[in-house]
Amino acid sequence: MKNKVIFYHAGCPVCVAAEQNIASAFDAARYDVEVVHLGEAKRRVAEAEAAGVKSVPAVVLGGTAFHINYGAGIEVLR
C-alpha cells in the first residue's frame, strides 16, 4: 500500500513553483501524491484545516502538515 501525500495550494506563483517540485520529489512507487488547488476546490478547505494546514503551499504526509512557504493563509481561501 502506498503512503498518501496531499499537496494543497492556491495557484499563486509560490504554490505553482512548489507543485512542480513536489510531484517529482516523492517516489511514485511508494507514494500516492494528490494535488489539491483550494482556489478551485473550496469544498476541501475544511479538510485541509482539519489536517493542520495553516497556509499554502503545504504538504500533508502521514497525518502531519508541512508548510513549504507562506503563500496565503488558509482563512483567505474559505
N, CA, C and O atoms as CSV, one atom per row, in Angstrom:
chain,resi,resn,atom,element,x,y,z
A,1,MET,N,N,0.840,-1.185,0.000
A,1,MET,CA,C,0.000,0.000,0.000
A,1,MET,C,C,0.887,1.252,0.000
A,1,MET,O,O,1.863,1.337,0.746
A,2,LYS,N,N,0.534,2.205,-0.838
A,2,LYS,CA,C,1.303,3.436,-0.942
A,2,LYS,C,C,0.923,4.414,0.157
A,2,LYS,O,O,-0.217,4.437,0.620
A,3,ASN,N,N,1.885,5.213,0.565
A,3,ASN,CA,C,1.626,6.299,1.501
A,3,ASN,C,C,0.945,7.429,0.752
A,3,ASN,O,O,1.292,7.714,-0.395
A,4,LYS,N,N,-0.017,8.072,1.387
A,4,LYS,CA,C,-0.760,9.164,0.768
A,4,LYS,C,C,-0.087,10.491,1.091
A,4,LYS,O,O,0.235,10.766,2.247
A,5,VAL,N,N,0.123,11.308,0.070
A,5,VAL,CA,C,0.656,12.656,0.204
A,5,VAL,C,C,-0.349,13.588,-0.452
A,5,VAL,O,O,-0.745,13.373,-1.598
A,6,ILE,N,N,-0.761,14.621,0.269
A,6,ILE,CA,C,-1.661,15.613,-0.323
A,6,ILE,C,C,-0.956,16.954,-0.320
A,6,ILE,O,O,-0.508,17.434,0.721
A,7,PHE,N,N,-0.864,17.549,-1.493
A,7,PHE,CA,C,-0.261,18.858,-1.653
A,7,PHE,C,C,-1.387,19.858,-1.868
A,7,PHE,O,O,-2.089,19.803,-2.878
A,8,TYR,N,N,-1.559,20.768,-0.923
A,8,TYR,CA,C,-2.585,21.807,-1.006
A,8,TYR,C,C,-1.943,23.111,-1.464
A,8,TYR,O,O,-0.877,23.497,-0.983
A,9,HIS,N,N,-2.609,23.781,-2.400
A,9,HIS,CA,C,-2.102,25.070,-2.847
A,9,HIS,C,C,-3.256,25.937,-3.339
A,9,HIS,O,O,-4.406,25.499,-3.383
A,10,ALA,N,N,-2.932,27.169,-3.707
A,10,ALA,CA,C,-3.963,28.110,-4.133
A,10,ALA,C,C,-3.688,28.700,-5.513
A,10,ALA,O,O,-4.394,29.614,-5.940
A,11,GLY,N,N,-2.692,28.204,-6.205
A,11,GLY,CA,C,-2.421,28.669,-7.554
A,11,GLY,C,C,-1.525,29.886,-7.664
A,11,GLY,O,O,-1.273,30.365,-8.770
A,12,CYS,N,N,-1.037,30.398,-6.545
A,12,CYS,CA,C,-0.153,31.562,-6.579
A,12,CYS,C,C,1.210,31.143,-7.136
A,12,CYS,O,O,1.486,29.946,-7.218
A,13,PRO,N,N,2.067,32.090,-7.520
A,13,PRO,CA,C,3.378,31.725,-8.072
A,13,PRO,C,C,4.217,30.840,-7.147
A,13,PRO,O,O,4.893,29.926,-7.619
A,14,VAL,N,N,4.183,31.099,-5.848
A,14,VAL,CA,C,4.927,30.266,-4.895
A,14,VAL,C,C,4.382,28.840,-4.925
A,14,VAL,O,O,5.144,27.873,-4.910
A,15,CYS,N,N,3.058,28.722,-4.968
A,15,CYS,CA,C,2.414,27.407,-4.978
A,15,CYS,C,C,2.728,26.634,-6.252
A,15,CYS,O,O,3.016,25.439,-6.199
A,16,VAL,N,N,2.674,27.305,-7.388
A,16,VAL,CA,C,2.936,26.657,-8.665
A,16,VAL,C,C,4.378,26.151,-8.720
A,16,VAL,O,O,4.631,25.043,-9.193
A,17,ALA,N,N,5.306,26.948,-8.245
A,17,ALA,CA,C,6.703,26.524,-8.209
A,17,ALA,C,C,6.871,25.298,-7.312
A,17,ALA,O,O,7.589,24.359,-7.658
A,18,ALA,N,N,6.204,25.314,-6.157
A,18,ALA,CA,C,6.288,24.167,-5.243
A,18,ALA,C,C,5.651,22.928,-5.867
A,18,ALA,O,O,6.180,21.824,-5.733
A,19,GLU,N,N,4.518,23.107,-6.549
A,19,GLU,CA,C,3.840,21.964,-7.182
A,19,GLU,C,C,4.753,21.281,-8.194
A,19,GLU,O,O,4.780,20.053,-8.271
A,20,GLN,N,N,5.487,22.049,-8.956
A,20,GLN,CA,C,6.379,21.488,-9.967
A,20,GLN,C,C,7.458,20.621,-9.336
A,20,GLN,O,O,7.944,19.680,-9.964
A,21,ASN,N,N,7.832,20.927,-8.112
A,21,ASN,CA,C,8.863,20.144,-7.425
A,21,ASN,C,C,8.294,18.984,-6.611
A,21,ASN,O,O,8.935,17.941,-6.488
A,22,ILE,N,N,7.114,19.156,-6.066
A,22,ILE,CA,C,6.514,18.132,-5.202
A,22,ILE,C,C,6.264,16.840,-5.964
A,22,ILE,O,O,6.596,15.758,-5.482
A,23,ALA,N,N,5.685,16.948,-7.141
A,23,ALA,CA,C,5.322,15.754,-7.901
A,23,ALA,C,C,6.532,14.853,-8.151
A,23,ALA,O,O,6.409,13.628,-8.127
A,24,SER,N,N,7.673,15.440,-8.386
A,24,SER,CA,C,8.861,14.639,-8.664
A,24,SER,C,C,9.661,14.285,-7.405
A,24,SER,O,O,10.566,13.452,-7.461
A,25,ALA,N,N,9.335,14.906,-6.284
A,25,ALA,CA,C,10.092,14.673,-5.053
A,25,ALA,C,C,9.750,13.352,-4.376
A,25,ALA,O,O,10.560,12.813,-3.623
A,26,PHE,N,N,8.561,12.831,-4.639
A,26,PHE,CA,C,8.123,11.592,-3.995
A,26,PHE,C,C,8.157,10.442,-4.996
A,26,PHE,O,O,7.641,10.564,-6.107
A,27,ASP,N,N,8.754,9.348,-4.607
A,27,ASP,CA,C,8.854,8.155,-5.435
A,27,ASP,C,C,7.444,7.611,-5.704
A,27,ASP,O,O,6.734,7.224,-4.775
A,28,ALA,N,N,7.050,7.584,-6.969
A,28,ALA,CA,C,5.700,7.155,-7.348
A,28,ALA,C,C,5.417,5.708,-6.943
A,28,ALA,O,O,4.255,5.333,-6.788
A,29,ALA,N,N,6.440,4.904,-6.772
A,29,ALA,CA,C,6.244,3.516,-6.353
A,29,ALA,C,C,5.864,3.425,-4.877
A,29,ALA,O,O,5.245,2.452,-4.447
A,30,ARG,N,N,6.236,4.442,-4.108
A,30,ARG,CA,C,5.984,4.419,-2.660
A,30,ARG,C,C,4.900,5.383,-2.209
A,30,ARG,O,O,4.304,5.190,-1.150
A,31,TYR,N,N,4.633,6.429,-3.005
A,31,TYR,CA,C,3.711,7.478,-2.587
A,31,TYR,C,C,2.636,7.747,-3.628
A,31,TYR,O,O,2.899,7.772,-4.830
A,32,ASP,N,N,1.437,7.946,-3.144
A,32,ASP,CA,C,0.314,8.379,-3.966
A,32,ASP,C,C,0.156,9.876,-3.701
A,32,ASP,O,O,-0.313,10.270,-2.633
A,33,VAL,N,N,0.545,10.708,-4.665
A,33,VAL,CA,C,0.526,12.164,-4.493
A,33,VAL,C,C,-0.737,12.737,-5.114
A,33,VAL,O,O,-1.022,12.514,-6.291
A,34,GLU,N,N,-1.487,13.476,-4.312
A,34,GLU,CA,C,-2.678,14.169,-4.788
A,34,GLU,C,C,-2.429,15.666,-4.673
A,34,GLU,O,O,-1.973,16.143,-3.633
A,35,VAL,N,N,-2.723,16.404,-5.729
A,35,VAL,CA,C,-2.578,17.856,-5.736
A,35,VAL,C,C,-3.974,18.457,-5.646
A,35,VAL,O,O,-4.851,18.137,-6.448
A,36,VAL,N,N,-4.173,19.336,-4.657
A,36,VAL,CA,C,-5.473,19.968,-4.452
A,36,VAL,C,C,-5.310,21.474,-4.545
A,36,VAL,O,O,-4.628,22.086,-3.723
A,37,HIS,N,N,-5.936,22.063,-5.544
A,37,HIS,CA,C,-5.944,23.524,-5.738
A,37,HIS,C,C,-7.150,24.051,-4.965
A,37,HIS,O,O,-8.285,23.939,-5.429
A,38,LEU,N,N,-6.905,24.625,-3.790
A,38,LEU,CA,C,-8.005,25.062,-2.921
A,38,LEU,C,C,-8.775,26.246,-3.480
A,38,LEU,O,O,-9.902,26.498,-3.053
A,39,GLY,N,N,-8.204,26.971,-4.412
A,39,GLY,CA,C,-8.942,28.039,-5.068
A,39,GLY,C,C,-10.033,27.488,-5.972
A,39,GLY,O,O,-11.051,28.142,-6.199
A,40,GLU,N,N,-9.817,26.286,-6.487
A,40,GLU,CA,C,-10.779,25.628,-7.364
A,40,GLU,C,C,-11.621,24.592,-6.641
A,40,GLU,O,O,-12.697,24.234,-7.121
A,41,ALA,N,N,-11.161,24.107,-5.510
A,41,ALA,CA,C,-11.865,23.064,-4.745
A,41,ALA,C,C,-12.160,23.582,-3.336
A,41,ALA,O,O,-11.675,23.030,-2.349
A,42,LYS,N,N,-12.951,24.638,-3.256
A,42,LYS,CA,C,-13.266,25.278,-1.960
A,42,LYS,C,C,-13.851,24.284,-0.956
A,42,LYS,O,O,-13.656,24.433,0.250
A,43,ARG,N,N,-14.554,23.291,-1.442
A,43,ARG,CA,C,-15.169,22.304,-0.547
A,43,ARG,C,C,-14.134,21.537,0.264
A,43,ARG,O,O,-14.485,20.886,1.248
A,44,ARG,N,N,-12.867,21.601,-0.130
A,44,ARG,CA,C,-11.813,20.854,0.557
A,44,ARG,C,C,-11.006,21.697,1.533
A,44,ARG,O,O,-10.061,21.201,2.146
A,45,VAL,N,N,-11.370,22.970,1.682
A,45,VAL,CA,C,-10.661,23.843,2.625
A,45,VAL,C,C,-10.797,23.308,4.055
A,45,VAL,O,O,-9.812,23.261,4.791
A,46,ALA,N,N,-11.991,22.911,4.446
A,46,ALA,CA,C,-12.204,22.378,5.800
A,46,ALA,C,C,-11.351,21.127,6.028
A,46,ALA,O,O,-10.812,20.931,7.117
A,47,GLU,N,N,-11.232,20.301,5.022
A,47,GLU,CA,C,-10.385,19.098,5.088
A,47,GLU,C,C,-8.930,19.480,5.340
A,47,GLU,O,O,-8.251,18.883,6.176
A,48,ALA,N,N,-8.467,20.480,4.606
A,48,ALA,CA,C,-7.081,20.942,4.777
A,48,ALA,C,C,-6.872,21.486,6.187
A,48,ALA,O,O,-5.867,21.186,6.831
A,49,GLU,N,N,-7.821,22.283,6.663
A,49,GLU,CA,C,-7.726,22.827,8.024
A,49,GLU,C,C,-7.690,21.713,9.060
A,49,GLU,O,O,-6.901,21.761,10.003
A,50,ALA,N,N,-8.544,20.713,8.884
A,50,ALA,CA,C,-8.587,19.584,9.825
A,50,ALA,C,C,-7.266,18.812,9.838
A,50,ALA,O,O,-6.901,18.204,10.844
A,51,ALA,N,N,-6.558,18.843,8.711
A,51,ALA,CA,C,-5.261,18.163,8.617
A,51,ALA,C,C,-4.125,19.008,9.189
A,51,ALA,O,O,-2.983,18.554,9.257
A,52,GLY,N,N,-4.440,20.242,9.601
A,52,GLY,CA,C,-3.427,21.093,10.217
A,52,GLY,C,C,-2.828,22.142,9.308
A,52,GLY,O,O,-1.881,22.828,9.692
A,53,VAL,N,N,-3.370,22.278,8.097
A,53,VAL,CA,C,-2.847,23.270,7.157
A,53,VAL,C,C,-3.256,24.668,7.624
A,53,VAL,O,O,-4.439,24.952,7.813
A,54,LYS,N,N,-2.262,25.531,7.805
A,54,LYS,CA,C,-2.486,26.916,8.236
A,54,LYS,C,C,-2.276,27.901,7.095
A,54,LYS,O,O,-2.842,28.994,7.085
A,55,SER,N,N,-1.451,27.493,6.134
A,55,SER,CA,C,-1.166,28.330,4.969
A,55,SER,C,C,-0.774,27.407,3.817
A,55,SER,O,O,-0.404,26.250,4.019
A,56,VAL,N,N,-0.865,27.942,2.627
A,56,VAL,CA,C,-0.465,27.172,1.451
A,56,VAL,C,C,0.700,27.869,0.772
A,56,VAL,O,O,0.818,29.092,0.843
A,57,PRO,N,N,1.545,27.119,0.129
A,57,PRO,CA,C,1.502,25.690,-0.133
A,57,PRO,C,C,1.881,24.867,1.094
A,57,PRO,O,O,2.684,25.282,1.929
A,58,ALA,N,N,1.278,23.696,1.169
A,58,ALA,CA,C,1.557,22.775,2.269
A,58,ALA,C,C,1.400,21.340,1.788
A,58,ALA,O,O,0.632,21.058,0.868
A,59,VAL,N,N,2.124,20.458,2.411
A,59,VAL,CA,C,2.049,19.024,2.128
A,59,VAL,C,C,1.585,18.333,3.396
A,59,VAL,O,O,2.078,18.625,4.486
A,60,VAL,N,N,0.638,17.416,3.255
A,60,VAL,CA,C,0.214,16.586,4.387
A,60,VAL,C,C,0.711,15.174,4.098
A,60,VAL,O,O,0.357,14.560,3.092
A,61,LEU,N,N,1.530,14.686,5.002
A,61,LEU,CA,C,2.148,13.370,4.869
A,61,LEU,C,C,2.044,12.660,6.208
A,61,LEU,O,O,2.486,13.184,7.231
A,62,GLY,N,N,1.467,11.484,6.202
A,62,GLY,CA,C,1.334,10.723,7.438
A,62,GLY,C,C,0.528,11.444,8.501
A,62,GLY,O,O,0.777,11.275,9.694
A,63,GLY,N,N,-0.438,12.249,8.073
A,63,GLY,CA,C,-1.284,12.970,9.021
A,63,GLY,C,C,-0.668,14.243,9.585
A,63,GLY,O,O,-1.255,14.877,10.462
A,64,THR,N,N,0.499,14.621,9.097
A,64,THR,CA,C,1.174,15.827,9.578
A,64,THR,C,C,1.295,16.833,8.440
A,64,THR,O,O,1.683,16.489,7.324
A,65,ALA,N,N,0.953,18.092,8.747
A,65,ALA,CA,C,1.063,19.156,7.751
A,65,ALA,C,C,2.457,19.765,7.802
A,65,ALA,O,O,2.977,20.082,8.871
A,66,PHE,N,N,3.051,19.920,6.623
A,66,PHE,CA,C,4.354,20.555,6.477
A,66,PHE,C,C,4.163,21.775,5.582
A,66,PHE,O,O,3.764,21.655,4.424
A,67,HIS,N,N,4.450,22.940,6.132
A,67,HIS,CA,C,4.269,24.187,5.394
A,67,HIS,C,C,5.547,24.523,4.646
A,67,HIS,O,O,6.622,24.626,5.238
A,68,ILE,N,N,5.418,24.691,3.345
A,68,ILE,CA,C,6.583,24.899,2.485
A,68,ILE,C,C,7.036,26.347,2.510
A,68,ILE,O,O,8.227,26.625,2.651
A,69,ASN,N,N,6.124,27.242,2.378
A,69,ASN,CA,C,6.400,28.669,2.327
A,69,ASN,C,C,5.073,29.359,2.607
A,69,ASN,O,O,4.018,28.736,2.487
A,70,TYR,N,N,5.106,30.600,2.967
A,70,TYR,CA,C,3.851,31.281,3.247
A,70,TYR,C,C,3.372,32.000,1.993
A,70,TYR,O,O,3.822,33.104,1.687
A,71,GLY,N,N,2.448,31.355,1.266
A,71,GLY,CA,C,1.878,31.959,0.079
A,71,GLY,C,C,0.584,32.672,0.399
A,71,GLY,O,O,0.379,33.813,-0.014
A,72,ALA,N,N,-0.305,31.995,1.145
A,72,ALA,CA,C,-1.583,32.566,1.552
A,72,ALA,C,C,-2.080,31.829,2.790
A,72,ALA,O,O,-1.913,30.615,2.907
A,73,GLY,N,N,-2.682,32.560,3.701
A,73,GLY,CA,C,-3.284,31.935,4.872
A,73,GLY,C,C,-4.537,31.172,4.485
A,73,GLY,O,O,-5.253,31.571,3.567
A,74,ILE,N,N,-4.803,30.087,5.174
A,74,ILE,CA,C,-5.954,29.236,4.861
A,74,ILE,C,C,-7.265,30.024,5.000
A,74,ILE,O,O,-8.231,29.738,4.294
A,75,GLU,N,N,-7.305,31.002,5.895
A,75,GLU,CA,C,-8.529,31.783,6.099
A,75,GLU,C,C,-8.934,32.575,4.848
A,75,GLU,O,O,-10.113,32.882,4.668
A,76,VAL,N,N,-7.987,32.901,4.002
A,76,VAL,CA,C,-8.264,33.645,2.757
A,76,VAL,C,C,-8.991,32.750,1.756
A,76,VAL,O,O,-9.700,33.243,0.878
A,77,LEU,N,N,-8.817,31.460,1.888
A,77,LEU,CA,C,-9.385,30.513,0.925
A,77,LEU,C,C,-10.789,30.058,1.258
A,77,LEU,O,O,-11.432,29.408,0.433
A,78,ARG,N,N,-11.278,30.374,2.425
A,78,ARG,CA,C,-12.626,29.927,2.831
A,78,ARG,C,C,-13.684,30.481,1.951
A,78,ARG,O,O,-14.866,30.203,2.156
